[in-house]
Structure formats: C-alpha cells, structure tokens
C-alpha cells in the first residue's frame, strides 16, 4: 500500500488537469438530470455573478481582450508545430506534447467551471414558462405569415442607402451601447435576463472572420460578446443580442437566437425590432421550406419590396466569402456544439422555431391548428 502511495505522489501534479477532463465531462451529463440544482447553485447564482464581474471589468477596455487572446494562441499554435517538428528530430517531442495536453485540459476544465456547465441547464422554455410541443405545418405557416407582415411594417421605418437597402442610422459603437435597452425590458419580468454585463465589442479581424461565416464569438474567459462588425446592417443588431444572450449564460445556440429575438422586440428602437423580426423570419421560413416548399414560395410573394431588397443584398454579401474555409469553420462549430451536448450540432439552430411558435401561440398572435399530429420546423 505504501508503495502505491509513493508512486502516486511521484506523479506530476500537472496530470490532475488531464484527469479532471473526464470528470467535468461526466459532470455535465450528470447535471442534465438535476437542472433545478444546477440553476440554483450555478447558472442562476455563482456563475452568473462571476460572469457579470468579469464582463463588467473587461467592458471597460475599448478593445476586445478576447481577440488578442485568440491571435496570441494562433501564434502559439504555429510555434508549437514548428517546435514539435524540431523536437521530433532532436528529441523531447513527447514532453512537449504532454505539456500541450495539460494546457488544453486546464483550459477545458476552467471553461466548464466558469461557463460550460450552462449547456446542462434547464431549457429556456421551462425557465420562462413556454410550453413547447410538436407543431403542424399550418401553424408554422401562420407564424411565418405573421412575421412577414411584421417585417413589412417595420421596414417602412428604416433608413436606406443609395441602393434602397436598409442601413443603420447610427455607428457600430452606438448600436452596441443600445443593446442593454432590450434586455433591461426583459429583465423586468424574467430573472434570467436580469443583470449587468459589458457591451458587445467589434472585432478588428472582422473581414477575416467573414471567410469563416462567423458573425460573433462569446469568450467565457473574458466575458466579452464579440461581434463581427462587417456583417450587413440587417442582422447586426440581432447578432449583438445573440452574443449578449451567451453572456447571460444562455449557452445553446437555438435559445440564444430566441433570446435575441425577444430582446430585439422588447427594444424601443425600430432598427432592433426589424433585425430581430428578420432573424425570426429567416428561421421560420427555412423550416417552412423544408416542410412545404409550395407554401414557402406562396408566402415569398407577400414580401414587400424593401424586405426583398434587404434579404437579396444580405445573401449577395456572403457569396464571395463562401468556400473551403467557411466549410471547415462550420465543421469545427458543429463538432463544438455536439461536444457540448447539443446533439443535433449545427441543425439545432432550427429549434428556435419551436420557441417562436410556443411564444406566438401563447400570446394568441396565431391560432393553434386542429391537426397537431405532425411536427414541423422543430429540428428534431
């Protein structure tokens, strides 16, 4: 027995980080069965307070600290690869690999501690009291129709550029400073949106991010909601709200999208309301197209001229950036989502439609269909 203890003591202390990886991964799965405890002792209390403190502190900086960390780690990766190649010849490669694994393990464990366990928290629908069920195609069509009408009305209040496409009346910094107004309204009735966080920040390398298709990144270690400021004005307000939802501990992408919609619609300014409506419209009509293409094309004819121009311009903007880099980034994102128990990966973005339908049905904005046997737009 003493011999075993002696050998255990001789193990490097850094090994504990590697051993903690399966522990925290398993803990995430375990806590999925105890959402009330996770909400009470982590997501809605300690984690929320810690993240508000980190976010508020980094929010004082006029630049994205997260971006500097990303660039720094990118340089470190290149140095690591070169050094590893040299040590494969001269010796010491295994030690370097071990150090890299220890570092990555420490990053994962700290990620889970500071924010990652939010992936196991109870569904947002439960938190805010929405009843989600399978929906009929007729209900999905009614939702899409309502969003089209809503978008057409809001579009009339938007400034336009020389091409007749919607543009923001203010600069990016002003836009980001106004995001708090939407969540303040939500926080008055829902505790999950209550609190104080740093404002979203523009990323200097936004142009490079376009080639990955990434419109924003939340960095748990700095608490910063980073937004690709090169994205067209149409969805920029909604994107900023999406990243702020992650700040609040709403980890799942589909739920962050729905939170962004709620925040935009609670916002007093028309640019946020229009952006949030278009975000919801895109998700709803994409689901409708998968279920009933004829119904989708019928609804497309009801798009106003302004809305059609905005969507066409948005689509045209992204075409030059599509390619292998975009596909690779999508695969990486898909792997990240699945690793964090979003079983459908990128497809889980479509589940936002369930929340929208539950919302619109609960408010009486659309009527429930008599035939609710077939699910539509649920992404399940």
C-alpha positions in Angstrom: 0.0 0.0 0.0 2.8 2.4 0.9 4.5 1.6 -2.4 1.3 2.6 -4.3 1.0 5.8 -2.4 4.7 6.6 -3.0 4.3 6.1 -6.7 1.1 8.2 -6.7 3.0 11.1 -5.0 5.7 10.9 -7.7 3.2 11.6 -10.5 3.4 15.1 -11.8 0.9 17.5 -10.3 0.0 18.8 -13.8 -1.5 15.4 -14.5 -4.5 16.4 -12.4 -5.7 18.7 -15.2 -5.8 15.7 -17.6 -7.6 13.6 -15.1 -10.2 16.3 -14.4 -11.3 16.4 -18.1 -13.4 13.2 -18.0 -14.7 14.2 -14.5 -16.1 17.5 -15.8 -17.4 16.0 -19.0 -19.3 13.4 -17.0 -20.4 16.1 -14.5 -22.1 17.9 -17.4 -24.0 14.8 -18.3 -24.9 14.1 -14.7 -26.3 17.6 -14.1 -28.6 17.4 -17.1 -30.7 15.2 -14.8 -30.7 17.8 -12.0 -31.5 21.1 -13.7 -33.1 22.6 -10.6 -29.9 22.2 -8.6 -27.7 23.5 -11.4 -30.0 26.5 -11.8 -30.0 27.3 -8.1 -26.3 26.7 -7.3 -24.5 27.5 -10.5 -26.3 29.1 -13.5 -28.6 31.4 -11.7 -26.3 32.3 -8.9 -22.5 31.8 -8.6 -21.7 31.5 -12.3 -23.9 34.5 -13.2 -22.3 36.7 -10.6 -18.8 35.7 -11.6 -19.5 36.3 -15.3 -21.1 39.7 -14.6 -17.9 40.7 -12.7 -15.6 39.5 -15.4 -17.7 41.1 -18.2 -18.1 44.4 -16.4 -14.3 44.6 -15.9 -13.3 43.8 -19.4 -16.1 46.0 -20.7 -14.1 49.0 -19.5 -11.5 48.2 -22.2 -12.1 49.9 -25.6 -10.9 46.8 -27.4 -11.6 43.1 -27.4 -9.3 41.3 -25.0 -10.6 38.0 -26.4 -9.4 38.9 -29.8 -5.9 39.5 -28.5 -6.0 36.1 -26.8 -7.2 34.4 -30.0 -4.4 35.9 -32.0 -1.9 35.1 -29.4 -3.0 31.5 -29.3 -2.9 31.3 -33.1 0.8 32.4 -33.0 1.4 29.9 -30.2 0.0 27.1 -32.3 2.4 27.9 -35.1 5.3 28.0 -32.7 4.2 24.7 -31.2 4.0 23.0 -34.6 7.5 24.2 -35.6 9.0 23.3 -32.2 7.4 19.9 -32.3 8.8 19.3 -35.8 12.3 20.2 -34.5 12.0 18.0 -31.4 10.8 15.0 -33.4 14.4 15.1 -34.8 16.4 16.3 -31.8 14.3 14.7 -29.1 11.8 15.9 -26.4 8.7 15.7 -28.6 6.7 13.6 -26.1 7.4 16.1 -23.2 6.2 19.0 -25.4 3.1 17.0 -26.4 2.4 16.3 -22.7 2.7 20.0 -21.9 0.3 20.9 -24.7 -2.3 18.3 -23.5 -2.0 19.6 -19.9 -2.6 23.2 -21.1 -5.6 22.2 -23.2 -7.0 20.1 -20.3 -6.7 23.1 -18.0 -8.5 25.3 -20.5 -11.3 22.8 -20.8 -11.7 22.4 -17.0 -11.7 26.2 -16.4 -14.2 26.7 -19.3 -16.6 24.2 -17.7 -16.2 25.9 -14.3 -16.7 29.4 -15.5 -19.4 28.9 -18.1 -19.5 25.5 -19.8 -21.9 23.8 -17.4 -24.6 26.1 -18.7 -25.1 23.7 -21.6 -26.7 21.3 -19.0 -29.1 23.9 -17.5 -32.8 23.5 -17.9 -34.3 24.5 -21.3 -35.1 28.2 -21.7 -38.7 27.3 -22.4 -39.0 25.9 -18.9 -37.3 28.9 -17.3 -39.7 31.5 -18.9 -42.8 29.3 -18.9 -43.3 28.3 -22.5 -45.0 25.1 -23.5 -43.2 23.5 -26.4 -44.8 20.7 -28.4 -44.8 19.3 -31.9 -46.5 21.7 -34.4 -48.5 21.3 -37.5 -47.3 22.8 -40.8 -50.4 25.1 -40.7 -49.1 26.6 -37.5 -45.7 27.1 -39.0 -47.2 28.8 -42.0 -49.3 31.1 -39.7 -46.1 32.0 -37.8 -44.2 32.8 -41.0 -47.1 34.8 -42.3 -47.3 36.8 -39.1 -43.5 37.5 -39.3 -43.7 38.6 -42.9 -46.4 41.1 -42.0 -44.4 42.3 -39.0 -41.3 42.7 -41.1 -43.1 44.6 -43.9 -44.5 47.1 -41.4 -41.2 47.6 -39.5 -39.3 48.0 -42.8 -41.1 51.3 -43.5 -39.3 52.9 -40.5 -35.8 52.0 -41.6 -33.3 54.4 -43.2 -32.0 53.2 -46.6 -28.8 53.6 -48.6 -28.4 54.6 -52.2 -29.4 51.1 -53.4 -32.6 51.2 -51.4 -31.2 48.7 -48.8 -31.8 49.1 -45.1 -28.9 50.8 -43.2 -28.4 51.7 -39.6 -28.9 55.3 -38.6 -26.0 55.1 -36.1 -22.5 53.7 -36.0 -21.5 50.4 -34.5 -20.4 51.7 -31.1 -23.7 53.4 -30.6 -25.6 50.3 -31.7 -23.7 48.1 -29.2 -24.3 50.6 -26.4 -28.1 50.4 -27.0 -28.3 46.6 -26.7 -28.8 47.0 -22.9 -32.2 48.6 -23.5 -33.8 45.5 -24.9 -32.5 43.2 -22.1 -33.4 45.7 -19.4 -37.0 45.4 -20.6 -36.9 41.6 -20.5 -35.2 41.6 -17.1 -38.2 43.4 -15.6 -40.2 40.3 -16.0 -37.7 37.4 -16.4 -34.9 36.9 -13.9 -32.6 35.1 -16.4 -32.2 38.4 -18.3 -31.6 40.5 -15.2 -28.1 41.8 -14.5 -25.3 44.0 -15.8 -22.8 42.9 -18.4 -20.2 44.7 -20.6 -21.4 45.9 -24.0 -20.7 43.9 -27.2 -17.4 44.8 -29.0 -16.4 45.0 -32.6 -13.6 42.6 -33.7 -10.7 44.1 -35.6 -10.3 41.0 -37.7 -13.9 41.1 -38.8 -13.0 40.8 -42.5 -11.1 37.6 -41.9 -14.0 36.2 -39.9 -16.3 36.6 -42.8 -14.5 33.8 -44.6 -15.4 31.5 -41.7 -19.0 32.6 -41.8 -18.8 33.6 -38.1 -20.9 36.6 -37.1 -19.9 36.7 -33.5 -18.0 34.9 -30.7 -18.6 34.8 -27.0 -15.4 34.4 -24.9 -16.2 33.0 -21.4 -12.7 33.7 -20.1 -13.1 37.4 -20.7 -16.9 37.6 -20.6 -16.9 39.6 -23.9 -19.6 39.4 -26.5 -17.5 39.8 -29.7 -19.4 40.8 -32.9 -18.3 40.7 -36.5 -18.9 44.4 -37.4 -18.5 43.8 -41.1 -21.8 41.9 -41.2 -24.5 43.8 -43.1 -26.7 46.1 -41.0 -29.8 44.0 -41.5 -28.8 41.4 -38.8 -26.1 43.2 -36.9 -28.5 44.2 -34.0 -29.8 40.7 -33.7 -26.3 39.3 -33.8 -25.2 41.6 -31.0 -28.2 40.5 -28.9 -27.3 36.8 -29.6 -23.8 37.2 -28.2 -25.2 39.1 -25.2 -27.5 36.1 -24.5 -24.4 33.9 -24.2 -23.0 36.4 -21.6 -26.2 35.7 -19.6 -25.5 32.0 -19.5 -27.8 31.0 -22.3 -25.4 28.6 -23.9 -27.5 26.8 -26.6 -27.4 28.4 -30.0 -31.1 28.0 -30.7 -32.1 29.5 -27.3 -29.6 32.4 -27.8 -31.3 33.2 -31.1 -34.7 33.2 -29.4 -33.4 35.4 -26.6 -32.0 37.8 -29.2 -35.5 37.9 -30.9 -37.1 38.7 -27.5 -34.6 41.4 -26.7 -34.9 43.0 -30.1 -38.7 43.0 -29.9 -38.6 44.5 -26.4 -36.2 47.2 -27.6 -37.7 50.7 -28.0 -35.8 51.3 -31.3 -37.2 50.2 -34.7 -33.8 49.0 -36.0 -33.5 46.4 -33.4 -37.2 45.3 -33.8 -36.7 44.9 -37.6 -33.5 43.0 -37.2 -35.0 40.6 -34.7 -38.1 40.1 -36.8 -35.9 39.3 -39.9 -33.9 36.8 -37.8 -37.0 35.0 -36.8 -38.5 35.2 -40.3 -35.4 33.5 -41.8 -35.5 30.7 -39.3 -39.3 30.2 -39.7 -39.4 30.3 -43.5 -36.4 28.0 -43.8 -38.3 25.5 -41.7 -41.4 26.1 -43.8 -39.4 25.5 -47.0 -38.2 22.1 -45.7 -41.8 21.1 -44.8 -43.8 22.6 -47.6 -41.9 24.3 -50.5 -45.1 25.4 -52.2 -46.4 27.2 -49.1 -43.0 28.8 -48.8 -43.0 30.2 -52.3 -46.6 31.4 -51.9 -45.5 33.3 -48.8 -42.5 34.8 -50.6 -44.8 36.7 -52.9 -46.0 38.7 -49.9 -42.6 40.1 -49.1 -42.6 43.9 -49.5 -40.1 45.5 -51.9 -37.9 46.8 -49.1 -37.8 43.4 -47.3 -37.0 41.6 -50.5 -34.1 44.1 -51.3 -32.7 43.7 -47.8 -32.7 39.9 -48.0 -31.3 39.8 -51.5 -28.5 42.2 -50.5 -27.7 40.1 -47.4 -27.5 36.9 -49.5 -25.3 38.6 -52.2 -22.9 40.0 -49.5 -22.0 36.5 -48.3 -21.4 34.8 -51.7 -17.7 36.0 -52.1 -16.9 34.6 -48.7 -18.2 31.0 -49.3 -15.6 28.3 -49.7 -13.4 25.8 -48.0 -12.6 28.0 -45.0 -16.3 28.6 -44.4 -17.0 24.8 -44.7 -14.1 24.0 -42.3 -15.3 26.6 -39.7 -18.8 25.1 -40.0 -17.5 21.6 -39.3 -15.5 22.9 -36.3 -18.6 24.7 -34.9 -20.6 21.5 -35.5 -18.1 19.5 -33.5 -18.1 22.0 -30.7 -21.9 22.0 -30.4 -22.0 18.2 -30.3 -19.2 18.0 -27.7 -21.3 20.3 -25.5 -24.3 18.0 -25.7 -26.2 19.9 -28.5 -26.9 16.5 -30.1 -28.0 17.9 -33.5 -25.0 20.0 -33.9 -25.5 22.9 -36.3 -29.0 21.6 -37.1 -30.0 22.6 -33.5 -30.3 26.2 -34.8 -33.6 25.2 -36.3 -35.2 24.5 -32.9 -35.6 28.2 -32.5 -38.8 27.8 -34.4 -40.3 25.7 -31.6 -39.8 28.6 -29.2 -41.2 31.1 -31.6 -44.3 29.0 -32.2 -44.8 28.5 -28.5 -44.5 32.2 -28.0 -46.8 33.3 -30.7 -49.4 30.7 -29.8 -49.3 31.6 -26.1 -49.9 35.3 -27.0 -52.7 34.5 -29.3 -50.9 36.0 -32.3 -51.5 32.9 -34.3 -54.2 30.2 -33.7 -53.5 26.6 -32.8 -54.2 24.1 -35.6 -56.7 21.4 -35.0 -54.3 18.9 -36.6 -51.1 18.9 -34.5 -50.1 15.4 -35.2 -47.1 16.2 -37.4 -44.1 18.1 -36.2 -42.8 20.9 -38.4 -39.8 23.1 -38.1 -38.7 21.6 -34.8 -35.3 20.4 -36.0 -35.9 17.1 -34.1 
